[in-house]
Amino acid sequence: MRFATYTVEGAARAGVVVGDGIHPLPPEVTVLDLVRAGLSAALEAGAAVLSGPVVPLEAVRLLPPLAPPTVRDFVAFEEHVEGVVASVSGGSGVVPEWYEAPTFYFTNPYALLGAFDDVPVPPGSRLFDFELEVAAVVGRDGSSLAPDEVEIFGYTVLNDWSARDLQRREMKVNLGPAKGKDSATTLGPWLVTADELESYRDSEGFLELDLRVSVNGTEIGQDLLSNMGWPFEELISYASRGTWVRAGDVLGSGTCGNGGCLAELWGRGREIPPLAPGDVVEMTAEGIGTIRNTIITGAELPPVRAARPRPRKRTR
């Protein structure tokens, strides 16, 4: 089943997507409510409205499928790391530590955008980039979970928009990323329940979904989600070590390889311009759907003030 959040006539609603229409759920029900109720209860609630009214998809604005309490983003594709290390940090190859355990950072749940929303260039950035990912949504609260204890409610497409020039500076301080990443993240077009994608699972537990991204109609990247270094169950298990994951938490796969972002291609010597206002970025994940965002001019803000030289006083 496919659950979406949308606005129509100024009101936000949740619904079930079937074909080119949305069957509205009761006004008080959100997709996060359904996730927290569990997959069986959510499927039952969705089935109950399928015989009711239908709103055409073309008549609504799709919002992010849910309002997650947290968003973690992993870096789970080795090929992506190989290319990006050169263009972002000036290094080469993949550090041995990448292979030892999954790595993630927390990103901004307040900066989520819908599947077809416009995306402003972050203030001060001249090297704006996309990142093609799939995200899993946790289906059950848990702490220090083994991979076989993890419950995944469903999956959605994630575009981790990145200001590479801001990111480069931040990474040299060995902390971050911060403003290089938190201006926008697209989620959508809807949340596909995990049962719909089980037929794509391979013998090692990975989902063999085709992933593609284009800019202005020209395909830039293509990969398989099954090229991840770890399946989602292991990523969520790692995230839960010594702490908690909650139903509704979003965990990104990290950017796929083979052109999943421009920075990877820059690191391999490809001369492709960064994103600019007017560019249209389209991403499709097999079995999930397509998101399409247009880049627009962002806010012009004063430059950031540099730090003062360190003070030397020890007493007042």
C-alpha positions as CSV (number, residue, x, y, z in Angstrom):
1,M,0.0,0.0,0.0
2,R,1.1,3.6,-0.7
3,F,0.5,6.2,2.0
4,A,0.8,9.9,1.1
5,T,0.5,13.3,2.9
6,Y,-0.9,16.1,0.7
7,T,-2.6,19.4,0.8
8,V,-5.8,20.2,-1.1
9,E,-7.6,23.5,-0.7
10,G,-5.2,24.5,2.0
11,A,-5.8,21.5,4.3
12,A,-3.2,18.8,5.0
13,R,-4.5,15.2,4.8
14,A,-3.2,11.7,4.7
15,G,-4.5,9.2,2.1
16,V,-3.9,6.0,0.2
17,V,-2.6,6.3,-3.3
18,V,-4.1,4.0,-6.0
19,G,-3.3,4.8,-9.6
20,D,-3.8,8.5,-10.3
21,G,-5.9,9.2,-7.2
22,I,-5.8,9.4,-3.4
23,H,-8.4,8.0,-1.1
24,P,-8.5,10.3,1.9
25,L,-8.1,8.9,5.4
26,P,-10.0,10.5,8.3
27,P,-8.9,14.1,8.9
28,E,-7.4,13.4,12.3
29,V,-5.2,10.5,11.0
30,T,-1.6,11.2,9.9
31,V,0.8,8.8,8.2
32,L,3.0,8.9,11.3
33,D,0.0,7.7,13.3
34,L,-0.3,4.8,11.0
35,V,3.3,3.9,11.2
36,R,3.2,4.0,15.0
37,A,0.1,1.8,14.9
38,G,2.0,-0.9,13.1
39,L,1.8,-2.3,9.6
40,S,-1.2,-4.6,10.1
41,A,-3.3,-1.8,11.6
42,A,-2.2,0.6,8.9
43,L,-3.1,-1.7,6.1
44,E,-6.5,-2.3,7.7
45,A,-7.1,1.4,8.0
46,G,-6.0,2.0,4.4
47,A,-8.2,-0.8,3.1
48,A,-11.2,0.7,4.9
49,V,-11.1,3.9,2.7
50,L,-10.6,2.3,-0.7
51,S,-14.3,2.3,-1.5
52,G,-14.6,5.9,-0.5
53,P,-14.1,9.2,-2.4
54,V,-11.0,9.8,-4.6
55,V,-9.0,13.0,-5.0
56,P,-7.0,13.2,-8.3
57,L,-3.3,13.4,-7.7
58,E,-3.0,16.3,-10.2
59,A,-5.3,18.3,-7.9
60,V,-3.0,18.1,-4.8
61,R,0.4,19.2,-3.6
62,L,2.3,16.2,-2.2
63,L,4.1,16.9,1.1
64,P,6.8,14.6,2.6
65,P,5.0,11.3,3.3
66,L,5.3,11.7,7.0
67,A,6.7,14.1,9.7
68,P,9.6,11.9,11.1
69,P,10.9,12.5,14.6
70,T,14.5,12.0,13.4
71,V,16.3,11.7,10.1
72,R,19.6,9.8,9.9
73,D,21.6,9.6,6.6
74,F,24.1,6.8,6.1
75,V,26.9,6.5,3.6
76,A,26.4,2.9,2.5
77,F,27.6,2.8,-1.1
78,E,31.3,2.1,-1.6
79,E,31.4,3.5,-5.1
80,H,29.9,6.8,-4.0
81,V,32.6,7.1,-1.3
82,E,35.4,6.4,-3.8
83,G,34.3,9.3,-6.0
84,V,33.2,11.8,-3.4
85,V,36.3,11.6,-1.2
86,A,38.4,13.2,-4.0
87,S,36.0,16.1,-4.7
88,V,34.9,16.9,-1.1
89,S,38.0,16.2,1.0
90,G,40.8,16.0,-1.5
91,G,41.7,12.4,-0.6
92,S,41.6,9.2,-2.6
93,G,40.2,5.7,-2.1
94,V,38.0,4.5,0.7
95,V,39.3,4.7,4.3
96,P,39.5,1.3,6.1
97,E,37.2,2.6,8.8
98,W,34.3,2.7,6.3
99,Y,34.3,-1.1,6.0
100,E,34.3,-1.6,9.8
101,A,30.8,-0.3,10.6
102,P,28.0,1.9,9.0
103,T,28.4,5.6,9.4
104,F,25.6,8.2,9.5
105,Y,24.8,11.7,10.5
106,F,21.6,13.3,11.8
107,T,20.1,15.7,9.3
108,N,17.4,18.4,9.6
109,P,13.7,17.1,9.9
110,Y,12.5,20.7,9.6
111,A,13.9,21.1,6.1
112,L,11.9,18.3,4.4
113,L,10.3,19.1,1.1
114,G,7.7,17.3,-1.0
115,A,8.2,15.3,-4.2
116,F,7.6,18.2,-6.6
117,D,8.4,21.3,-4.5
118,D,10.9,23.9,-5.7
119,V,14.3,23.8,-4.0
120,P,16.2,27.1,-3.2
121,V,20.0,27.2,-3.6
122,P,21.4,27.5,0.0
123,P,22.7,30.9,1.0
124,G,26.3,31.4,0.0
125,S,26.6,28.2,-2.1
126,R,27.9,28.0,-5.7
127,L,28.4,24.2,-5.8
128,F,24.9,22.8,-5.3
129,D,24.3,19.1,-5.8
130,F,21.7,16.3,-5.5
131,E,22.1,12.9,-3.9
132,L,19.9,9.9,-5.0
133,E,18.9,7.7,-2.1
134,V,16.2,5.4,-0.8
135,A,15.0,5.8,2.8
136,A,13.6,3.2,5.2
137,V,11.0,4.1,7.8
138,V,11.3,2.3,11.1
139,G,8.2,0.4,12.0
140,R,8.7,-0.4,15.7
141,D,10.5,1.2,18.7
142,G,13.6,-0.7,19.8
143,S,16.9,-0.5,21.5
144,S,20.1,-2.4,20.7
145,L,18.2,-4.5,18.1
146,A,19.6,-7.4,16.2
147,P,19.1,-7.1,12.5
148,D,16.4,-9.9,12.6
149,E,14.5,-7.9,15.3
150,V,14.2,-4.8,13.1
151,E,10.8,-3.9,11.7
152,I,10.7,-1.7,8.6
153,F,7.3,-0.1,7.8
154,G,8.1,1.1,4.3
155,Y,10.3,2.9,1.9
156,T,10.4,6.3,0.1
157,V,12.8,8.1,-2.3
158,L,15.2,10.6,-0.6
159,N,17.2,13.4,-2.2
160,D,19.9,14.7,0.2
161,W,20.5,18.1,-1.4
162,S,24.1,19.2,-0.8
163,A,26.0,22.5,-0.9
164,R,29.4,21.0,-1.7
165,D,31.4,24.2,-1.2
166,L,30.0,24.7,2.3
167,Q,30.5,21.0,3.0
168,R,34.1,21.1,2.0
169,R,34.9,23.8,4.6
170,E,33.0,22.0,7.3
171,M,34.7,18.7,6.8
172,K,38.1,20.3,7.2
173,V,37.1,21.1,10.8
174,N,36.4,17.4,11.3
175,L,32.9,18.1,12.4
176,G,29.8,18.0,10.3
177,P,28.3,18.1,7.8
178,A,26.1,21.0,8.9
179,K,25.0,23.9,6.7
180,G,26.3,21.9,3.7
181,K,23.4,19.5,4.2
182,D,20.6,21.0,6.2
183,S,18.9,23.4,3.7
184,A,16.7,20.8,2.0
185,T,15.9,17.1,1.9
186,T,13.2,15.8,-0.5
187,L,11.1,12.8,0.6
188,G,8.5,11.2,-1.6
189,P,6.4,10.8,-3.5
190,W,4.8,8.5,-0.9
191,L,5.6,5.8,1.6
192,V,5.4,2.3,0.1
193,T,4.8,-0.4,2.7
194,A,7.6,-3.0,3.0
195,D,5.4,-5.9,1.9
196,E,5.1,-4.4,-1.6
197,L,8.9,-4.6,-2.2
198,E,9.7,-8.0,-0.8
199,S,9.7,-9.5,-4.4
200,Y,12.8,-7.4,-5.1
201,R,14.8,-8.9,-2.2
202,D,17.8,-10.9,-3.3
203,S,19.5,-13.9,-1.6
204,E,21.7,-11.7,0.6
205,G,18.8,-9.6,1.9
206,F,19.2,-6.5,-0.3
207,L,16.5,-4.9,-2.3
208,E,17.4,-5.0,-6.0
209,L,15.7,-1.8,-7.0
210,D,16.7,0.2,-10.1
211,L,17.7,3.8,-9.2
212,R,17.9,6.6,-11.8
213,V,18.5,10.4,-11.7
214,S,18.4,12.9,-14.5
215,V,19.0,16.7,-14.8
216,N,16.9,18.6,-17.4
217,G,16.0,15.3,-19.0
218,T,19.5,13.9,-19.4
219,E,20.2,10.8,-17.3
220,I,23.2,11.4,-15.0
221,G,23.3,8.3,-12.8
222,Q,21.9,4.7,-12.5
223,D,22.6,2.1,-9.9
224,L,20.9,-0.8,-8.0
225,L,20.0,-0.3,-4.4
226,S,21.4,-3.8,-3.8
227,N,24.9,-2.4,-4.2
228,M,24.7,-1.1,-0.6
229,G,27.4,-2.3,1.8
230,W,24.8,-3.3,4.4
231,P,21.0,-4.0,4.1
232,F,18.7,-1.6,5.8
233,E,18.1,-4.0,8.7
234,E,21.7,-3.8,9.6
235,L,21.8,0.0,9.3
236,I,18.8,0.3,11.6
237,S,20.3,-2.3,14.0
238,Y,23.5,-0.2,14.1
239,A,21.6,3.0,14.7
240,S,19.9,1.4,17.7
241,R,23.1,0.3,19.4
242,G,23.1,1.6,23.0
243,T,20.1,3.9,22.2
244,W,16.7,3.9,20.6
245,V,15.1,4.0,17.2
246,R,11.4,4.9,17.2
247,A,8.6,4.1,14.8
248,G,8.6,6.8,12.1
249,D,12.4,7.5,12.2
250,V,13.7,7.9,8.7
251,L,17.1,6.3,7.7
252,G,18.6,7.1,4.3
253,S,20.7,4.6,2.4
254,G,23.3,7.1,1.5
255,T,23.9,8.1,-2.1
256,C,24.1,5.4,-4.7
257,G,27.1,5.0,-7.0
258,N,27.5,5.5,-10.8
259,G,26.4,9.1,-10.9
260,G,24.1,9.2,-7.9
261,C,25.5,12.7,-7.3
262,L,27.6,15.3,-9.2
263,A,30.4,15.3,-6.6
264,E,31.1,11.6,-7.3
265,L,31.5,12.5,-11.0
266,W,33.6,15.6,-10.2
267,G,35.9,13.3,-8.2
268,R,36.3,11.1,-11.2
269,G,37.3,14.0,-13.5
270,R,33.9,14.6,-15.1
271,E,33.3,18.2,-16.0
272,I,29.6,18.7,-15.2
273,P,28.3,22.1,-13.9
274,P,26.7,22.3,-10.5
275,L,23.0,22.8,-10.2
276,A,21.7,26.3,-11.0
277,P,18.2,28.0,-10.8
278,G,16.0,26.5,-13.5
279,D,17.5,23.0,-13.4
280,V,15.1,20.2,-13.0
281,V,16.3,17.1,-11.1
282,E,14.2,13.9,-11.4
283,M,14.8,10.7,-9.5
284,T,13.0,7.4,-9.8
285,A,13.3,4.3,-7.6
286,E,11.8,1.2,-9.0
287,G,8.8,0.0,-7.1
288,I,8.5,3.3,-5.2
289,G,8.0,6.2,-7.6
290,T,9.4,9.4,-9.0
291,I,10.3,12.8,-7.4
292,R,11.0,15.9,-9.5
293,N,12.3,19.2,-8.1
294,T,13.1,22.5,-9.8
295,I,16.0,24.6,-8.5
296,I,15.2,28.2,-7.7
297,T,17.2,31.2,-6.5
298,G,17.8,31.1,-2.7
299,A,18.0,33.9,-0.1
300,E,20.8,36.4,-0.4
301,L,22.3,36.8,3.0
302,P,25.3,38.8,4.4
303,P,28.6,36.8,4.5
304,V,29.3,35.0,7.7
305,R,31.7,36.9,10.1
306,A,35.0,35.2,10.6
307,A,36.1,34.2,14.2
308,R,38.1,36.7,16.2
309,P,41.7,35.7,17.1
310,R,41.6,33.7,20.3
311,P,41.6,35.8,23.5
312,R,44.6,35.3,25.9
313,K,43.1,36.4,29.2
314,R,42.6,33.8,32.0
315,T,41.0,36.1,34.6
316,R,38.6,39.0,34.6
